[in-house]
Amino acid sequence: MSKGLIDVPLSCSSFLEPALNCYQPFATGTSKEMKDFIHQWNYTLSNSVKDIKNRKILGDFGQYVYFGTLYYPWLWQNYINASSIVDSALAGGDMPSWALLYAIRFKASMDFLKQKQSSQQTINFVDFGCGFSPIAVIAKNQMDIKDTYCIELCPEIVDIYQQTADKMGIKSPTFIKWNDVLQNKINTIVSMGVFPYMTKPDQLNHFETIYKNIPNFVIEIKYNTNKNIPDLNGFSNPELQKIAADMAIQPDLHKNTSKNATKYLNLFCRNLPVERSFIQNHRSLFLSR
């Protein structure tokens, strides 16, 4: 099965809604107003993708997501039906686990932004590698974080993102380049599902820039716990220890990472107790300060 240019970002946004509706504590921990916003975002996003020029960049996986919303507009609110349809399309894929990861990423980002917003007056926020995630539009339109930016390398994603915001009649974040982060006085960064697609040297270069210049961040990296399955972009425990020593990482980063890692594992074990192979092979660490 082929994956097109926008397939993975499309699934990340589309499966967020049913995951928030299905899994505890997300089902009760996310307000109805925010769920309604996400639903409208996904509905409008599917309409943007229906444009013939956008459909041309869908792979097989994206076609299943697209046609699912086209013929079954209620599909993404019904998690069981949505995940079973896409799982069958993927011939043994594990969409329930991935959807739970999307919900964890979203909740971690929202909790982080709310905490930073309550503790300081001015937030200049960027969603680094936004894809089609609604985090930045929620920050700008529902949380009233005026200085909200996005970084996204794929121009097709930027175009569809802005189309979707325009069709919803909401304010779109400003799209900037990585080199513009310091120029725009960014003090808060969220980056979910992006670093693992970079090489380790690139990850370290980006993280060092953030660590030295940005006071507030939450960054997802991959932690390789399964030595039998090589992960070129995931870090082993010795590698993480060396990074911490080389960069003289502050104690609060260790504390937050440990707390976030424990919460991540607890959420997975509580919601999908039999999916231990997923968290062994795809374990995330959330570095935050």
Secondary structure, DSSP 8 states (H G I E B T S, - for coil): ----TTHHHHHHHHTHHHHHHHSTTHHHHS-HHHHHHHHHHHHHHHHHHTSHHHHTT--HHHHHHHHHHHH-TTGGG-HHHHHHHHHHHTTS--HHHHHHHHHHHHHHHHHHHHHHHHH-S--EEEEET-TT-SHHHHHHHTS--SEEEEE-S-HHHHHHHHHHHHHHT----EE--GGGTTTTT--EEEE-S-GGGS-HHHHHHHHHHHHHH-SEEEEEEEB---TTS--TTSB-HHHHHHHHHHHT--HHHHHHHHHHHHHHHHHHHHH-TT-HHHHHHS-EEEEE-
